[in-house]
């Protein structure tokens, strides 16, 4: 995409090892799944042709490239090249602090002005929807920065930059309410209301990617990073499908089993949607980077990557 290409990346969901959790039907049908297909509220299959637009997860707290092109130009180009979905990463720091991005990060966006980060994100989501595009919101990391969170987990507990699992889940509830047009007040009250429906009559927000690339950091023991099915103190051989809220580590943000954490977040979001009479959202859950082989163990491997 010419000068703004560096921050846009074609997004192959299969390559990212994403799982779709079926969002069961509610009183008013939203996005659902059937086998390996995504089904739109109209009943038609929806095939994602997606692209990432990085930036809100970085220390800039804004989509990259707005120093070169207005967001409307970028979105028009995304549609022109045949994409139907934009995956937008963000950090918990950006969501909670909601800062005003520096002027040099948005010099080609005259309507961005002194708006805060969430308002600029709302403008991007609304314009994408007006052009018939859909959005996947991706919690990319806790702190603001590049790439995946260094500890491989969905939370960071370290001094003043602590973002606990509870904050991570609370932020997702906040995101879902924001996507339904409810202004949020974290770091400053929103002034731009998110439109729920796109021009094609379908919800603009296709779904929520709970966390980007849970993984085991390099040169660290497997059990120090995100695992799948380790049980967090509940023996998977004895109870392979425990209540995800039961492990003692939940209260202290020390859990490692990403499978159970994803259930905790999804259950909370779906519960909030049910309470408010909303359509259930699609929840995207990425697989972990490393897993013991059939002959291996969680603690000692050998592992596949």
C-alpha positions as CSV (number, residue, x, y, z in Angstrom):
1,X,0.0,0.0,0.0
2,X,2.7,2.4,-1.1
3,X,4.1,4.6,1.7
4,X,1.8,3.1,4.4
5,X,2.6,-0.6,3.6
6,X,4.9,-1.3,6.5
7,X,2.2,-1.4,9.1
8,X,-0.3,-3.4,7.1
9,X,0.1,-7.2,6.9
10,X,-2.1,-9.8,5.2
11,X,-3.5,-11.9,8.0
12,X,-3.9,-15.6,7.4
13,X,-6.0,-16.8,10.4
14,X,-5.1,-20.5,9.8
15,X,-1.4,-19.7,9.8
16,X,-1.8,-18.0,13.1
17,X,-3.3,-21.3,14.5
18,X,-6.5,-19.6,15.6
19,X,-9.4,-21.6,17.0
20,X,-12.9,-20.4,16.8
21,X,-15.1,-20.8,19.9
22,X,-18.7,-21.3,18.9
23,X,-20.7,-18.4,20.1
24,X,-24.0,-20.1,20.8
25,X,-27.1,-18.5,19.4
26,X,-29.0,-15.9,21.4
27,X,-32.4,-14.4,21.1
28,X,-31.1,-12.2,18.3
29,X,-28.7,-14.1,16.1
30,X,-25.2,-12.6,15.7
31,X,-22.1,-14.1,14.1
32,X,-21.9,-17.8,14.7
33,X,-20.0,-20.8,13.5
34,X,-20.8,-24.1,11.9
35,X,-18.0,-26.6,11.8
36,X,-15.1,-24.7,10.2
37,X,-17.3,-22.0,8.8
38,X,-18.2,-18.5,10.1
39,X,-21.9,-17.8,9.6
40,X,-23.2,-14.2,9.3
41,X,-26.5,-13.2,11.0
42,X,-28.0,-13.4,7.5
43,X,-27.2,-17.2,7.4
44,X,-24.6,-16.8,4.7
45,X,-21.1,-18.1,5.1
46,X,-18.5,-15.3,5.7
47,X,-15.0,-15.9,4.6
48,X,-12.3,-13.7,6.2
49,X,-10.0,-12.0,3.8
50,X,-8.1,-10.0,6.4
51,X,-5.3,-7.7,6.9
52,X,-3.6,-6.4,10.1
53,X,-3.3,-2.7,10.8
54,X,-0.7,-2.3,13.5
55,X,-0.1,0.7,15.8
56,X,-2.6,0.9,18.7
57,X,-0.6,-1.7,20.6
58,X,2.7,0.3,20.3
59,X,3.9,3.2,22.3
60,X,2.4,5.5,19.6
61,X,-1.1,4.4,20.7
62,X,-2.5,4.9,17.3
63,X,-2.7,3.1,13.9
64,X,0.6,3.5,12.1
65,X,0.8,5.4,8.8
66,X,-1.5,8.3,9.8
67,X,1.5,10.5,9.4
68,X,1.4,9.7,5.7
69,X,-2.3,9.1,4.8
70,X,-5.6,9.8,6.3
71,X,-7.3,6.7,7.7
72,X,-10.1,7.0,5.1
73,X,-7.5,6.7,2.3
74,X,-6.0,3.6,3.9
75,X,-9.4,1.9,4.4
76,X,-10.4,2.8,0.8
77,X,-7.2,1.0,-0.4
78,X,-7.9,-2.0,1.8
79,X,-11.3,-2.4,0.2
80,X,-9.9,-1.7,-3.2
81,X,-7.5,-4.6,-2.9
82,X,-10.3,-7.0,-2.0
83,X,-10.0,-7.4,1.8
84,X,-13.2,-7.6,3.8
85,X,-11.8,-7.6,7.4
86,X,-9.2,-5.5,9.3
87,X,-7.6,-7.0,12.4
88,X,-6.7,-4.1,14.7
89,X,-4.2,-4.9,17.6
90,X,-4.3,-2.8,20.8
91,X,-2.6,-2.9,24.2
92,X,-4.2,-2.9,27.6
93,X,-2.1,0.2,28.3
94,X,-3.7,2.0,25.4
95,X,-7.2,1.0,26.4
96,X,-6.9,2.0,30.0
97,X,-4.8,5.2,29.7
98,X,-6.5,6.4,26.5
99,X,-3.8,9.0,25.8
100,X,-3.8,11.7,23.1
101,X,-1.3,10.4,20.5
102,X,1.6,12.7,19.6
103,X,0.9,15.1,16.7
104,X,3.6,13.6,14.5
105,X,1.9,10.2,14.6
106,X,-1.3,11.6,13.0
107,X,-0.2,14.6,10.9
108,X,-2.0,13.3,7.8
109,X,-5.3,12.8,9.7
110,X,-6.9,16.3,10.0
111,X,-9.9,15.0,12.0
112,X,-7.8,13.2,14.6
113,X,-6.9,16.6,16.1
114,X,-6.6,16.3,19.9
115,X,-8.7,13.2,20.1
116,X,-7.8,10.4,22.4
117,X,-6.7,7.0,21.2
118,X,-10.1,5.2,21.7
119,X,-11.9,8.0,19.8
120,X,-9.5,7.6,16.8
121,X,-10.0,3.8,16.9
122,X,-13.8,4.4,16.9
123,X,-13.4,6.7,13.9
124,X,-11.5,3.9,12.1
125,X,-14.0,1.3,13.0
126,X,-17.0,3.4,12.0
127,X,-15.5,4.3,8.6
128,X,-14.5,0.7,7.9
129,X,-18.1,-0.3,8.7
130,X,-19.4,2.4,6.4
131,X,-17.4,0.9,3.6
132,X,-18.8,-2.6,4.3
133,X,-15.6,-3.8,6.0
134,X,-15.5,-5.7,9.3
135,X,-13.1,-5.6,12.2
136,X,-11.5,-8.1,14.5
137,X,-10.1,-6.4,17.7
138,X,-7.0,-8.1,18.9
139,X,-5.6,-7.7,22.4
140,X,-1.9,-7.8,21.3
141,X,-0.1,-7.2,24.5
142,X,-0.5,-5.7,28.0
143,X,2.1,-2.9,28.0
144,X,2.6,-0.7,25.0
145,X,5.3,-2.0,22.7
146,X,6.2,-3.9,19.6
147,X,5.4,-7.6,18.8
148,X,4.0,-10.0,21.3
149,X,4.3,-9.5,25.1
150,X,7.8,-10.7,26.2
151,X,6.6,-13.1,28.9
152,X,4.4,-15.0,26.5
153,X,1.4,-14.5,28.9
154,X,-1.9,-12.6,28.8
155,X,-1.0,-10.5,31.8
156,X,2.1,-8.7,33.2
157,X,2.7,-8.3,36.9
158,X,5.7,-6.1,37.5
159,X,5.6,-2.9,39.5
160,X,3.9,0.1,38.1
161,X,3.3,-1.5,34.7
162,X,1.1,-4.3,36.2
163,X,-1.8,-5.5,34.1
164,X,-3.3,-8.4,36.0
165,X,-5.6,-11.1,34.5
166,X,-8.5,-9.4,36.1
167,X,-7.6,-6.2,34.3
168,X,-7.3,-8.1,31.0
169,X,-10.8,-9.5,31.4
170,X,-12.3,-6.3,32.7
171,X,-10.8,-4.5,29.7
172,X,-12.4,-7.0,27.3
173,X,-15.8,-6.4,28.9
174,X,-15.1,-2.6,28.4
175,X,-14.2,-3.2,24.8
176,X,-17.4,-5.2,24.2
177,X,-19.5,-2.4,25.7
178,X,-17.7,0.2,23.7
179,X,-18.4,-1.8,20.6
180,X,-22.1,-1.6,21.4
181,X,-21.9,2.2,21.5
182,X,-21.5,2.7,25.3
183,X,-18.9,5.4,26.0
184,X,-16.1,4.2,28.3
185,X,-14.4,6.4,30.9
186,X,-11.0,4.8,31.4
187,X,-8.3,7.5,30.9
188,X,-10.9,9.9,29.6
189,X,-14.5,9.7,28.5
190,X,-15.1,8.7,24.9
191,X,-16.6,11.3,22.6
192,X,-17.0,9.2,19.4
193,X,-19.8,6.6,19.5
194,X,-19.1,3.3,17.8
195,X,-21.6,2.3,15.2
196,X,-22.8,-1.3,15.8
197,X,-23.8,-2.1,12.2
198,X,-21.8,-1.8,9.0
199,X,-23.3,-0.7,5.7
200,X,-24.0,-4.3,4.7
201,X,-26.3,-4.6,7.7
202,X,-24.0,-6.9,9.6
203,X,-22.2,-6.0,12.9
204,X,-19.0,-4.1,12.2
205,X,-17.1,-6.0,14.8
206,X,-16.7,-9.6,13.6
207,X,-15.2,-10.8,16.9
208,X,-12.5,-10.5,19.6
209,X,-9.1,-12.1,19.4
210,X,-8.4,-12.6,23.1
211,X,-4.6,-12.5,23.0
212,X,-1.9,-12.4,20.3
213,X,0.5,-15.4,20.3
214,X,0.6,-16.9,23.8
215,X,3.9,-18.6,23.9
216,X,7.0,-19.8,25.8
217,X,9.7,-17.2,25.8
218,X,13.0,-18.4,24.2
219,X,15.5,-20.1,26.5
220,X,13.0,-20.5,29.3
221,X,11.3,-23.6,30.7
222,X,8.1,-24.5,29.0
223,X,6.0,-24.2,32.1
224,X,7.1,-20.6,32.6
225,X,5.1,-19.4,29.6
226,X,1.6,-20.1,28.2
227,X,0.6,-23.7,28.2
228,X,-2.4,-25.6,26.8
229,X,-4.1,-28.0,29.2
230,X,-1.6,-28.1,32.0
231,X,-4.5,-27.6,34.5
232,X,-3.0,-24.9,36.8
233,X,-2.9,-27.3,39.7
234,X,-5.9,-29.4,38.6
235,X,-4.6,-32.7,37.2
236,X,-5.9,-33.0,33.6
237,X,-5.8,-36.8,33.8
238,X,-8.2,-36.6,36.7
239,X,-10.3,-33.7,35.6
240,X,-9.6,-32.8,31.9
241,X,-12.3,-30.1,31.8
242,X,-12.3,-28.2,35.1
243,X,-14.2,-25.2,36.1
244,X,-11.9,-22.5,34.6
245,X,-12.4,-20.3,37.7
246,X,-11.4,-23.0,40.2
247,X,-7.6,-22.9,40.1
248,X,-6.1,-21.0,43.1
249,X,-3.8,-19.0,40.7
250,X,-6.7,-17.0,39.3
251,X,-6.8,-14.6,42.2
252,X,-3.1,-13.9,42.0
253,X,-2.5,-13.7,38.3
254,X,0.0,-16.5,38.2
255,X,-1.9,-19.0,36.0
256,X,-0.2,-20.5,33.0
257,X,-3.0,-22.6,31.3
258,X,-4.1,-20.4,28.4
259,X,-6.9,-22.8,27.6
260,X,-8.6,-22.1,31.0
261,X,-7.8,-18.4,30.9
262,X,-9.5,-18.0,27.5
263,X,-12.5,-19.7,28.9
264,X,-12.6,-17.3,31.9
265,X,-12.5,-14.3,29.6
266,X,-15.0,-15.7,27.1
267,X,-17.4,-16.8,29.8
268,X,-17.3,-13.3,31.3
269,X,-17.9,-11.6,28.0
270,X,-20.7,-13.9,26.9
271,X,-22.3,-13.5,30.4
272,X,-22.2,-9.7,30.0
273,X,-23.7,-10.0,26.6
274,X,-26.5,-12.3,27.9
275,X,-27.2,-9.9,30.8
276,X,-27.6,-7.0,28.4
277,X,-29.6,-8.9,25.8
278,X,-26.9,-8.6,23.2
279,X,-25.9,-10.9,20.4
280,X,-23.1,-13.2,21.5
281,X,-19.8,-12.3,19.9
282,X,-17.3,-14.5,18.1
283,X,-14.3,-15.3,20.3
284,X,-11.0,-16.0,18.6
285,X,-8.5,-18.1,20.6
286,X,-5.0,-18.5,19.3
287,X,-3.1,-21.7,20.0
288,X,0.2,-21.7,22.1
289,X,3.5,-21.9,20.4
290,X,4.8,-25.0,22.0
291,X,3.2,-28.3,23.1
292,X,4.6,-31.6,24.4
293,X,4.6,-34.5,21.9
294,X,2.4,-37.5,22.5
295,X,5.3,-39.2,24.3
296,X,6.4,-36.1,26.2
297,X,5.3,-34.3,29.4
298,X,4.5,-30.7,30.3
299,X,7.5,-30.3,32.5
300,X,10.2,-32.2,30.5
301,X,9.0,-32.5,26.9
302,X,10.0,-33.3,24.2
303,X,8.0,-30.5,22.5
304,X,6.6,-29.6,19.2
305,X,6.6,-26.0,18.0
